[in-house]
Amino acid sequence: MLARRSIYVVDDDSSMRRSLERLLRKHGFDPVAFDSAGAFLRHGCLEEACCIVLDINLNGESGIALRRRLASDGATVPVIYITGNDCQANHAAAIESGCAAYLTKPFAASALIDSVERACAKDG
């Protein structure tokens, strides 16, 4: 069986989504991008992703609340949080909600790829 290589990216910043898509594709992953929590939830198909790259602040929505909802629904897909608003409260809530990594924008490309590879290795 082939390892799942789809990475779901949820970020309301279109330039960040495009950058993440290019970076992930360059490293052999198949990114699927969403501009909101709602678009992501409507898509479903979580079983196709080996991890989710999730922005904490989604245009008035909370990535952490989305992660908690997924967990309460039984989803076990690893989550990598990204944020441009690093603060102790966000960091603590992210860790408490269960995440594979927590990256502060701007982050090094290698930090994201290393986190995605670790998350997908655990998933596979």
N, C-alpha and C positions, 0 to 999 in steps of 0.2 A: 504494500500500500504506500502510495506517495505521501510525504509529509504535506500538511496544509501550509501553503505559503501566502494566503490572503491575509492582508493586514487592513483592518478597518481603521480609518482616520476620521475623527470627529472634531472639527475645528471650524468656527464661524469666520475666520480670517481667510479669504480666498487665496491670497499670496502665500500664506503659510501652508494651506492645503496643497497647492501646486508644488511648492518646494518639497514637502514631505513625500508627495507622490513620486516626484522625480528621483529623490534620494532612495526611496524604498525600491523602486523599479530598477535603478542602477545596481542594487545589491541583490537582485534576483527575486524580490518579493512582488506580489500582485496587490497593489494598494486599491482599496475601494473607499472613496472619500464621501463624507456627509457634511453639510453645512450647519446642521442643527441636531439636537437630541431627537426631535420629532422625526426628521428624515431618517435618522439611524433606526429608530424604533419601528417605523413603517417598513423598512427594508427587511428586518428580521434576519433569518438565515445565519444566526450566530455560529452554528456548527461549521461554517465554511472558513471562519477566521481562526488563525493561530494566536492572534492577540489584537487588542484595540489600543490605538494611540488616541488619547482622550484629553481634550483641552478642559481645564477646570472651569473657566469662565466662558460660557457659550451664549453670548448676546442675551443676557438676562436669565439664562438657564444655568444650572449647576452640573458640571461634569461629575462631581462627587455624588450628587443626588441620583444622577443617571446610573452610576456604578452601583449604588445601594439598591436601586430598583432592579437592576439586572441580577444582582446577588439574591434578592428576595424571590426572584422568579426562578432561581436555581441555576443561573448561568455561571459557568466556571472559567470562561475565557479570561486569560490574564490581561490586565489593564496597565498601560504605561501612561501616567499623567504627564501633561506638559502644561506649563503656565507662564504667563508674563507677569503675574501678580503673586510673587512668592512672599508669603508671610507665615508666621508660626501657626496660625489657625488653619490655613489651607494645608500646610504640610502635615500637621497632626491629623486633620480630617482625612486626608488622602491615605496616610498610613493606616489609620483605623478602618477605613473602608476596604482595605486590602488592595494592594497594587504591586506590580512587578518592579516598577521604577517610578521615580518622580524627577522630572527634568525641568529646569528653569530656563525660559527663553531669554536670550539666545543660548542655545546649547550646541556643543560640537556634534557634527554629523556622526562621528564615531560613537559618541555617547548614546545616541538613539539606536544606531545599528546594533551595537553591543547589547543594549537592553532588549531589542526586538529578538535578536538571536537567542538570548538566554530565555526569554519568555516562550518562544516557539520550541526550544529544545525541551523545556519542562512539559509543554503541552503535548509534544509528539510522543 
